[in-house]
Amino acid sequence: QVQLVESGGGLVQAGDSLRLSCAASGRTFSTAAMGWFRQAPGKEREFVSTIGWINSNTYYGDSVKGRFTISRDNAKNTIYLQMNSLKPEDTAVYYCAATRNYYTGSLNYAGAYYHWGQGTQVTVSS
């Protein structure tokens, strides 16, 4: 059984930074890519960022480019999301996700991901 556990969310002011972590566990865990999505109240789940597990290729949603940075530590089965210059519109529940290990398609939509965490709340006050 694969589990993804997010941490690092919280309440910050506009302009502040936060670092989210997502640790994957499970004896059989293997993935092609891991990523972050977010969902604000009343809105659809939005792609934030993803990173290839082997090639480390990274992709970002337009709304976070230049402010957020994704990274990974394969030895720890963990990914991180460094969020700088936070804005009130970044307020959402942030979800970690992982694809199956054989997945080779597009990575910027939720359907590409098989495993999901429970989410961590990020609130940015103005």
C-alpha positions, 0 to 999 in steps of 0.5 A: 500500500502506497501512502503519500503524506504532505506536510509544511502547510500553514498560515502566512502573509503575502510575500512570505515563503513556505516549503511543502514536503511529501513523503511516499511510503510503501514497500512497492513504491515506484513512480515515473513522476511526482507532482503538486496540485492545489484546490481552492474552495469552489474551484477545480483542482489545479496543476502546480508542478511536477518532477520526473523521478529519473530525469528530474525534468520539471514543469510548472503551472503558469500561475506559479512559474518563477515563484515556486520550485519543485525538487526531490530526494529519491533516497527519501522518496520525498518531494518538496515545493518551495513557495516564495512570494506567496500571494492570497490567490495561492490559498488552497489545499495542496495535494501531492500525487504520484504516477504509476512507474510505467506512465509516459504521458502528459503530467499536467493533469490530475488524471495522470496520477494514481496515488494521492495524499490527503492534502495540506492547507496553505493560507496566505493573508493579504 
